Amino acid sequence: MRSFSNILVTGGAGFIGSNFIRYLFTDAGFSGRVINLDALTYAGNPQNLADIAVQYKDRYVFVHGDIRDAALVQKLFADYAIDAVVHFAAESHVDRSILDPQSFITTNVMGTYTLLEAARQAWKGKYGDDPATLSGATGEGAGTSVLFHHISTDEVYGSLGEEGAFKETTPYDPRSPYSASKASSDFLVKAYGHTYGLPVTISNCSNNYGPYQFPEKLIPLMILNMLEDKPLPVYGDGKNIRDWLYVVDHNAAVWTIMARGRIGETYNIGGENEWENIRLLHRLIEIVSEETGKPVWQLEALVTYVKDRPGHDRRYAIDCSKLQNELGWKQSVSFDEGLRHTVRWYLDNPEWIASVRSGAYRSWIEKNYEHRTL
């Protein structure tokens, strides 16, 4: 069982990252310090962790900065004696990657390189400089004192047919600038493990959902549009299939991998929970109707089919049996429970929604954080 004292979480002001930091402090029993490095781009919101910053002020440090800033990243390793990295930071929305691929390449590829290189330089002597040391540190709970854990996506595997599921051995076949940039960063992490012996682990997850998710994503977008009687846009025929994973279950899996996963290994994290987009929307409509009293027929009338987006993968499904069999992880929240909890969270947090939808949170960031450029 590995333990850590100072964990650098990149992208910790975003949806999954902020939920992970919350999980560390409230559920995982972590007693060390968390350093949250986030550039606060459009989806980064430090208000996601405002209560954590107050309650754990001696153990939580927020740093406004870019993972591509080598000098800053190196300074963080030195100042805080970082012994683990959990790398969430990434440009992550497929539609945005189609419109602006450059930012995805520079952040997801060059940013990952900058972090890996800083970790390699800072940790020299803690894991050895001989790549052969990797083979001696592959057992459960291998005695490394440092770890670089990289968060990736099932989208690197491409698109599935009607049957089967992505395994860790599935060949990569990215179809969008986003998934191509994540595939590239995955290979960089693996290369640093094989070439330098850097202790690395990788997880590829399916679609996350839950509290604090930015409203452009499917589930929060549909919930909020229902509340405002706006159209519910469905790409193509709506029969694209995704595997849905509750964010707390995802973060529990990441922590399990960090503590006991084999060095150099990749673990798929899935919800084992496939839904056609249109079927998911109909279920969301039922839950929102039950929670708000809005008639189902009224919400169904908002469903609007729109032109499919370029490169829209037909189906994703994750085989997470390796994670389950080796490390004993399993999902703790059913999809219906998770959806209902998510709907209730958005109903109960109108101020957060208003701040994000209006852009007011950006003004708050500008007042409280110096703008950092490279």
N, C-alpha and C positions, 0 to 999 in steps of 0.2 A: 504494500500500500504506500503510494507516494504521498508526501505532504509538502505544502508550499507555504512560504511566509509572505511573499510579495508578488502578487499576480498582476501583470499588465494586461488589461482588457482593451483591445482596440475596437473602436466603433461602439463603445459602451453606452452612448446616449441614444442609439437607435432602438428599434423594436426588440429584436432578439437579444442584443447586447445588454440593454437595460434590464430586461427580464432575467438574464443570466446573473448580473450583479445582485439583483434583488434576491435571486435564489441562493447565491453564495451566503449572503448575510442572514437570511431568514429561514432557510430550509437545509442547507448543506452542512451546517455546523462549522463553516470556515472561520478560523479565529485570527487570520492574518490581515494583511493590508491589500486593498485593491486600488490600482492606479488606472484610471479610465482616460484613455487618450482618444479624443474625437475631434474631427475637423468641423463639426456642426454645419454640415451641408444641409440641404433642404429637409432631410428626414431625421437629422440629429437634434435632439431636444433634451437639454440637461434637466428640464422640469420633470422629465420622466422619473428622475431619481431625487427630486427635491427632499422628500421625506428621509431617504437613505442618507443624504448629505448631512442632514441635521442629526439623525439618530446615531450615525456611526462616524461622526466628524473626525475622530482620531484615527480611523482606519480606512477612510474613503478619501481619495485624492482625485480631483478632476483636473485634467490638463487639456486646454484647448490647443490643438495642433494637428498637423497633417502627418500621416504615416510615411509620406515621401520625404519628409524633412529629416535627413540623416543626422544632422547635428543634434536636433531635438531628441530623436529616438535614442541616440547614443548617450545623451545626457540623462535620460530617464533611467536607462539601465544602470548607469553609474550612481546616480543620486538615490535610487530606491532599492538597489541590490535586487533587481528583478530575478526571480528564479522560475517563473512560468509566464508564458505568453498565451493568451487565448485570442486568436485573430479573427474577429468578426468583421472588421471594417472593410467595406466593399461598396461600390456602386452596384445596385442589385435589381433594378427594375428593367425587364426586357424591353418594354416600349421605349424607355429612355435610351437604352443602348442602341436601338435602331436609329434614333434621331441624333445621338451624340456618342459614337463609339470611342472617340479619343479619350474622354474622361474615364471610361471603363478600363481601357488598356493601361493608362498611366497609374490610376489608383490601384486596380486589382493586381496588376503584374508588377509594376515598379514599386508600388507600396509594399507588396509582400517581399520583394527582393530586399528593400531597405531594412525591413524588420529582421529578416533572416540573417543578413550580414551583421547587423548590430548584435543579434543574439550570439552569433558565432564568435565575434570578437570579444564580447563581454564574458562569455562562458568558457573561453579557452582554459584548459586545465581541469575543468569540472567534469568533462566527459571524455577527455583525451582527444588528440589530434589525428589519431589513426582511424581511418574508416572501418577497420576491422573491429573496433570496439563496439560497433553497432550490433554485430552478431552475438556479442557477449552480453547484450542488454535487452534481450527480446522476451524474457520470461515475464509472467504476470508480476507486477509490482517491481520491475527491474530497478536496481538501486541507483538510478540517475538522480542527481540533485537538482536538475533543471529540465524543463520541457517546453517545446513549442507545439501548441495544438492549433491546427488550421481548420477553420470552418468552411466547408464547401457545400455544394448543392447537387441534387440528383440530375440537374439539367445538363451536366457535363457528359452524361451518358447518351444524350440524344432522345430519340422517340421510340416508344415500344409499339408493337402490334397489339392484337387483342388479348394475347396471353403472355405469361412470363413476367419477370420482375428484374430490376437491376440488382446485380450482385457486385461485390467489391472487385470481382474479376472481369466485369463487363467492359469491353473496349470503349474508350471515350469517343464520342461522336457529337461534339457541340454544334448547335444549329443557329445560334444568335451571337452577336458581339459580346453580350453578357456571359453566356455559357462558355464561349471561347476564352474569354479573359479569366474566368474561374478555372477552367481546365489548365490554362497556362500556369496559373499560380499553384495549382495542385502539383504539377510536374516540378516546379521550382522547389517546393517544400520537400518532395521526394528526393530530388537531386541533392539537396543539402544534407539529407539524411544519409544517402548512399556515399556521397563524395567526402563529406567532412565528418561523418559520424554524429551529426547534430541530432540529439534526441527529439524526434518528431512523431506526432500522431495526426491523423486526418479523419474528419467525419464528413460524410456527404448526407445531407438531410433532405427530406421531402418538404412540401409546402407547410410552413408554419402559420399558425393563427393564434389569436389571443389578445389580451389587453395591450394598449399602447402601440398598436400597429398603425402605420401612416395611412391616411384615408384613401390613397390611390390604389391600394391593394384590394383584391376582389371582395373578401368578406366584409371589411369595414366600409368599403365603398358602397356595397349593396345595402348594408344596415343603415348607413347615414342617408343614402338616397331615399330609402323607404320612409324614414322619419320626416323627410322634407318633401315627399311626394314628387320626387324627380325620377326620370327614366332609369330603368335598370338595364344597362347595356350588356348584351351577350354577344361575344364574338362568334361569327360563323353560324353553325347549327347548334352550338351549345353542348356538343357531345364530346368535347375534349375532356380527358379524364386526368385527375390529379389525386395523389395520395396526401391526405391531410394529417398533420401532426400538431398536437397542442404544445405551445411554446414551453410550458413548464416541463413536460415530458422530454422535449428536446434538450433542455438545459440539464436535466437530471442525467441524461445519457452522456452529455459532454463531460460532466463532472465525474461520472463513472469511468469514462475512458481516460481522463487525466489521472485518476487515482490508480487504476489497475490495468489499463489497456497495454497491449504489447507495443514496445517501441518500434517505430518504423511501419506500423500497420495502419490500414484504413478500415473504418467501421461505418457501415450504412445505418442511418437512423430514420426509421419510417413509422408511419402511423398504422400501417396495414389497414388502410381505410380509404378505398378508392371511391370517388364520386364523379359522375359527369357534372360539368359546370351547371347545366340547366337543372339537373336533379338537386344539386346542392342549393341553388337559388330557390327552388320551390320549398325546400325544407326550411331555409332561412325565413322565407315569407311566413310560413306557418308559425315559427317561433316568435317573430316580431309581432305577428297578429295576436298571439297569446299574451305577450308581454305588454302590448300597448293598447289593445282593443281595436286596432285598425282592422277593418274587414279584409279577409283574404282576397276576395274578388277585387277589391280596390287596389291592393298591392300587386296582384297578378296583372292587372291592366297596365302596370308600369313597365313590364318586361318588354324590352326593345332589342331586336336582333340587328347587329351592325356588321359591317364588312370585317372579315377575318383579318388578323394582323399577319404581316409577313413572317414566315418561318415558325408558325405556331405548332409546336409539337403536339401530337395527337394524344399520347398517353404516357404518364409516368407511374411507376409502381416500384416500391423499395422492398427488397428482401433483407430484413434486418436480423436474420437468424444467427449470424456470426456474433453480433452484439449480445443477443439474448443468450446464446449457448455458452459463450466464453465468459461473459461478465455478469450474467444474470439480470440484465435490465429488461424491463417491460413497461408498456404504456400503463398509466394509472388513471387516465381520464377517457371516458367514452366520447365519441364524436358528438353525440347529442348533448351530453353534459357540458363539453367544452364549448359548443356553439351557444348554448343557452347562457353559460357564464360570460361569454364574450359579448353577446347581445346586451346582457344586463350591465356589463361594465361600461359600454358605450352609452347606455341610457342613464347611468349613474354619474357620468363624468362630462356633463355639457360644457363646463368651463375649459377643460382640456381640449375638447373638440373645437370649440369656438376659437381658442387661441391658435390651434394648428390650421384650421380651415381659413381663418382670416389673415394668417401670417403674423399675428401679434407676437407670437413666440420668437419670431425673427428679430423684432424690435427689442424685445427683452434681451436676446443674446447680444445684439449690437451694443446695448447699454452696459452689459455686464462683462463682456469679453472683448479683449483687443483683437482686431482682425489680423490674422496671421497669414502672410503670403510666403511663397517659396522663393 
